[in-house]
Amino acid sequence: MPLNLAALSSGLQSCFAHPPGGYNACAQAWADAVQGWCSGIVPPSTTVAPAAVTLASSLASAFSAPNAVPGMESAFSAFAAAVGLGMAGYAPTPPAGPVGFAPYFAGADATTHAQAASEIAALIDPWMKTGIATLIAPPNTVVPWS
């Protein structure tokens, strides 16, 4: 089962509709949503769960900063890199560049939790799908992350 956009959007919507108290709990809710979305990534990865633990910690730091965006971008880049390392038999190339949180938050005008969750999920999902994994053995097939 590939990346599950509906799970990401639903998990984020739940977080936004019922915000957990504090930076750590909010970051954990984001990480849980991301882990649910990424659990079926293709090629399969054995490091999604540990990567989500690190994502939660990194997002907590980001959320506590006056400007969360740079930390969020770093957190997601680190998450993708960690997920790639768990793709046994493949040489991973994580997504390059930012997710796009800065332009989104600069002009965000979502009026509902569902709309905000859908829009943010629509940033994260295609960004992650720019990652690729190259089979280490011949024929060295390149597999887009999905």
C-alpha angles and dihedrals in degrees: 000000000000130000107317109222092180091057092051094048092045093048092049092045090054090050093048095045094048106024112202116231117265137006095281095053092045091049090049091052090052091047091049090052091048092047091051091050094047101040092097098042117154120255088039117247128206092200104062094104096048090044089054090053089055091044091056092052093046093047091050088058091046094049091052092054122093088242110033097183101084091048092046091052091049092046093053093045090053091046092053092047091051092048090051092054089062094059098105115212093018136094103225127217107192121210113289122223131017128316089236103250094141098061091040096053092041090062105020113144103165111153098194137042089241093053093049092047092048093048094048092045087051088059097047100043100056091040091056090047090064087073118099137194123209118208107243094216126058131309081042092210116195112226120193112223110255 
